[in-house]
């Protein structure tokens, strides 16, 4: 029976992640890029400009910057160090080009889902904002089936499995580098995670606000130092990436297909655009300016930072290295060691720890936000999630997770199908909200969204949430 289930799960994942989701998410990025008239390119500077006022929060919600840090915490994980290495190993330097392209398209998808998450938000019993894909599925599409199905998949994947995988990555790294027993590391991770998550979303957001800039800046500074040391080689590496991507690299024509496949997959896995995870945090923010589209822009930056900045740092670091037989995370470690010496291996180990740990606490926030549509949005439901979540960290720190990861991949794949379907069906609503925002920008005004009674009824918004 177990082998039969494993076979079926493997077959479903093969279709989902081998072709269906790659095509669907790519099509979603192209669709919203066209419908929004290249918004991520035309208003690229505006995206950065909104960060200036992103620190404001209130008793109703976290700040836009805290929401940004929370989603970046979830996006930036071990895949930014290990996954990029795998993509280059299997797809060559050209994979980096396709990773960039899918991220640029994915910025439009990220804008769409986070804008809708903000639009359809509501307040919980404590007066705090909450929302996300399940909310715009239930309100915007009046589909309880999509909302419950999405919540169930997210609850299983983000609430239990993915965090155990991140814990496994941390314990493996410390066991390999320093010989520390996985269980010991797992217990420490669990205690630290407990201290963060028991404080709720605001505590998670405050932690992310401190940890994400630190981890991002530290990694970028170290890699920037390496790039400065090798500045003369960078133009050749960039041309190597482009030539390999389009088949002009000598003896590389046959690798174009592999470059496209692995570059696109790495981009999609890393930036999570369209998967429906980030809108859960985006909806909890107090946007500045007070318009749903402003949070869409802020979350668009998260995709840019994750893939175009962090993943590119890893890619250039690896491509600067001499030929090596190492794979995965060891390839990234050896590449840095070649440039800065033995401490480079330790730095990558601690980077893995910080990247993975921030993903762990952000994953909990996503799962907790979707308890409503599973009938668990009460004291005991939240306690059940906390206990189960922390128990899975202990389990993941020392277990072989192959079958569990396969189930999580399936649930995440289905979750993505639910979300992309909703995004396509709500395109007209998104276009209308975006048009409202950009018309006010053209008039030189600070955009503010004031929903009329007709709009509340037409879009089925939470009453008075935008008045």
N, C-alpha and C positions, 0 to 999 in steps of 0.2 A: 504493500500500500504506500509506504514511504517513498519507494523508488518511482512509483506511478505518479505521485504528486510532484516529485522532483522533476520528472520528465515533462509533465504538463506545464509546470511553472517555467522551466527552461525554454520550452517551446514558445510560450506566450511572451516571455522576455525577449526571445530572439526576434519575434515579429515587432514588438513594441519598440525596443531600443535599437534594433538592427535596421529598421526602415521607417515604420509608421511615424514615430515621434520625431525622428530626424527631419522627415519631409514636412510633417505637420507644423512643428515649431519654426522651421525655416520659412514655410509659407505664411505663418502668422506674422513673422517679422517683416516679410516683404509686403504683406497686406496692409499692416498698420503704417509702415514707412510710406506707402503710396497714398493711403487714405488721409494721413496726417501731413502729406506733402513734404516728406523729409524733415520733419520737425526736429529730429535729433541732430541734424546738420545745420539747419537754418537758425536754430535757437541754441546752438552749442554754448555760446558765451552766456546766454541768459540762464542756462542750467547752473553754471558756476556762480552767477550773480545771486541766485536765490539762497546760496549757502550762507551769505552774509547775515541774513535775518533768521537763520534756522535754529538758533539757540533758545528762542522763546517757547515757554511751555505754560501750562495753567493747571488748575485743579482738575480739569476735564481730560487732560491728555499729556503725553510726553511731548518733547520738542521734536521738530522735524529732524534735527541733527541726531537726537537719540534714536529715532526710528531708522535713520540712515545707518548709524553705527550698528544697530541691531541686525539689520538685513545684511550689511557687509560682513558682520561676524558670522552669519550663517553661510554666506556665499564663499567667503575666503576660508578654506579648510585645507586639509592635506592634499586635495586635488591640485591646488595651486603650486605645490612643490613636487608632488609625486605624479599627478595626472599629466602635467605638461611634459614631464620626462618620458612617460609612456607614449604620449602622442607623437613626440619627436622620434622615439625609438622605432615605432611602428609605421609612422607616416612620413618621416624625414622632416627637413627644415620647412618644407612647404606647408606642413600642417599648421604652422604658426600663422601663416597668411589667412588660411580659412578660419582659424580660430578668431582672428581679428574681424573678419568679415561678418561672421555669424553674431559676434558681440555687437557690432555697429547696427545690425538689423534688430537684434534683440533689445536694444535700447528703446525702440519704439514699442515693443511688446511690454517691456517693463513699465513704460509710461502709461500704457493703456490699462494694465491690471491694477496699478496702484492708484490711478485716478478714479477708477470705478470703485476700488476698495474704500477710498475716502468718501466718494459720493453717497454710497449706501451704508455708511457707518451708523451706529446707534449708540445709546448710552446703557451701561449696565446698572445694576442696582446701587452701585456706589457712585454713579454719576460720571464714570470714566468712559471715554470713547472706545469702541471695539468694532471690528468689521473684517472684511476679507472676502475671498471668493464665495464662501458658503452664504454670506449675507447678500451679495449681489445676485447669486443664483436664486435665492429664495425670494428676494424682493423684486429685483429687476426682471427676472424670468418667471417668477411665481412657480418655481420648480423645487419642490421638497425633495424629490428623488436626487437631483444633481447635488443639492446642498448636503444631504445626508451621506450620499456616496462619496463626495469629496472629503467631508469631515472624517469619515471612517478611514479612508486611505491615508489622509494626513496624520490622523491620530496614531495609526500603527507605524507608519514610516518614520515620522519625525518625533513622535512621542516615545518610541522605544528603540527601534532598530538602528537608525542612523547614528544616534549618539553612542550606542554601544560599539559601533564600528570606529568612531572617532576615538573612543577610549582605548580600543584595541590598538589603534595606530600609535597612540601616546605610549602605551605600555611596551609595545614592540620596540619603539625607538629607544626608550630608556633601558630596556633589557639588553638590546644589542650594543648600545654605546657604553653603558656603565654596569651591566650585569645585575640591575635591580630586579627583584622578583616581580612579575606582572601583577600578582595579587596585591602586593604592597603599594605599587603605583596606583592600582585601581581603587584601593581604599582611600588614598589621598585625594584622587580626582573626585570621588563620590562625595567626600566630606566638603571639599571646596565648592562643588556644584550645588550641594544642598544649601550652603550658606548664601549662595546667590539666588537660587530659584525660590526659596521659601519667602523671599521678600516681594515676590510678585513681579509683574511686568515693569513697574517703575524701577525696581531694584536691578532687574536685568538690563534695562535701558541705561541706567547710571553706570553699571559695570562696563557695558559695551562702549559707552561714551569715553571711558578712560582707557580701556584695553585696546580697542580697535585702532585709534590714532597711534598709540605707542607701537603696536606690532607692525602696522603698516609702514610707519615712518622708519622704524629700525631696519626692516627688511629692504626698503627702498634705498636707504642711505648706504647700507653695506654693498648692495648690488651696484649702486651708482658709483661707488668708489672703484669697484672692479671695472665698470665700463669706462671710467676716466683713465684708468691704467691702460686700457686697450682701445682708446678712442680711434686710433688709426685703422683698426680692424673692423669697426662697426659698419662703415659703408659696404664693405664686401659681404658681411654677414646679412645685411638687409637685402642686398641683391641676391644672395644665395636663397633667402626665404622666398623672394618673388619668383626667381627663375625655377625653383623647385616646385612652386605652387602651380605654375602653368606649363611645366614640362620642358623648360629650356635648359635645365641643368644637365650636364653631360651624363649620359647613361641613367638619367633620372626619369625619362618619359613614362616608364611603367609604374612609377611611384605616385603619379598624379592622383589616381583613384584612391590610393591609400592615404595620401595627404588630405584630400577632401574629406574622406570619411572620418579619419581620426581628428582632424582639426575641427570639423563641425561638431562632432560628439564632445570633444573636450570643452569647446565654447559653450555648448548647451548645458552640459553637466555643471560647469563651473559657475556661470552667471545666473542660472536658475530662472531666466526670463521666460515667462509663460507657464511655469510649473505651479504657480499659485501660492507660493510660500511667502514671499516678501509683502504682498498686500495685507497680510495679517498684522504686521508691525506698522505698515504705512497708514492703515486706517486708524490706529490708536494715537496718531500724532495730531497736534494742533498746528495746522498748516500756516505758513507765512509766504505770501499773502493768503488771506482766508478764502481759498478757492481750491476745489478738489485737484485741479490741474497742477497746482504748485507742488503738491506732494508727488505727482507723477514725474515732474522734472527732477526732484530731489532723488527719487529712486532710480531714475534713468542714470544718474551719476554713479550709483552703486554698481551697475553693470560695467560702466566705463572703468571704474577703479579696479574692480575685480579682475577683468580680463585684459583690458588694454594696458593697464599699469602693472598689477601684481603678476599675472601670468606671463606678461612680456618680460618682466625682470628675470623670471626663472628661465624662460626660453633663451634669452641672450646669454645668460650665464652658462647654460649648457652648450650652446653653439660656439662659445669661446673656448671651451675645453678641448684638450687634445683627445684623440681617439681613445675610447675606453670601453671595456666590455661590461661595465656596470649597467644595471637597469633600475628603473623605478627611483625611489628616494635615494638610493646609493649613488645613482648617477648625478643627482643634484648635489649631494654631499661631496663627491669626488671633484666635481666641477669647481666648487667653491674652495676646496682644499688646495687645488692646483694654483689658485689665484692668491690666497691669503695665508695659507699654511694650515697647520693642524687644527687651529681653533675654528676653522670653517665648518668642520664636521659637528662640533659642539653647537655652533650657532644654528645650523639647520635643525638639529635635534630639538633645541629649545623653541625654534620657530614653529616646528610641527606641533609641539605641546601647546603653544599659545594659540595658533590658528585653529587647532582641533578643539581646544577647550572653549573658545569663544563660540564655535559652532554648536557645541553641546548645549550651552545655556540658551542660545537663540532658538534652537530646535524645540526646547521645552516651551518657550513663549508661544510658538506657532501652534503646538498641540493644545495648550491650555486655552487658547483663543477659540478653539472649535468645539469645545465641550457642549456648547448650547445645543447644537443640532444632533448630538448623541444622547440627549437627555441626562447629561452628567454635570450640568452647570450648577452644582450645589457643593456644600462643604465636603461631603463624602466623596463626590466625584473628583474634586480637585485633589483631595488627599490620596485617592487611589492612583491618580496620575503621578503625583510626586513620588509615592513609594515605588510604583512600578518602574518609573523613569530611573530612579537612583539604583534600584536593584539590577536593571539592565546594564548600568555602567560597570557594576561589579562582575556581572556575567560576561560582558563583552571584553573586559580586561584580560581574561584568561581563556576564552572559549574560541573554538573554530566556528566562524560565523558564516560559512559558505551558503548553507541552505537558508538561513535567516535573511542574509543579504539578498538572496534571490527573491524571497517573498517581499522584502522591502522594495526592491526594484520594481516588482510587479505592481505593488500598491501605489508607488510614486508615478509609475507610468499611467495607471488608470486615473490617478488624481490629475495629472497633466491633461489627459483627454477631456475630463470633465471641465477643467478650467478653460482650455482653448475653445471648446465648444461654446461656453458661456461668453467668452470674449468676442467671438465672431457674431453671435446673436445680439450682443449689446453694442455693436459697432455704431449704430445710429445715435444712441445715447452718448457715447464717448465723443463722437464728432460734434454733437450739439454743445456739450460742455466745453470742449476745446475751443470751439468757435467763439463762445462767450468770453473765454479767457483772453484769446488773442485779439478780439475786437477792442477790449478794454486796454490792452497793451498798446494798440495802434493809436488810441485816443490819448495816450500819455498818462493813463490812470493806473493806480495800483489796483490790480484786479481783486474784486470781491464778489463772491457768489451769493446772491439773494434769491432763493427759490420762490417763485410765485406759487399760489395755491394750486394753479393749474399744473405747474411743473411737478409739484409734490404728488399730485394724483396721477399724472401721466407717467412719470418715472417710478412711482410707488416708493417715494423717499420716506424716511422716518419723519414724522410730523414735527415741524419747527426746528429740525436739526440744522437747516441752512437758512434760518430766518433771523 
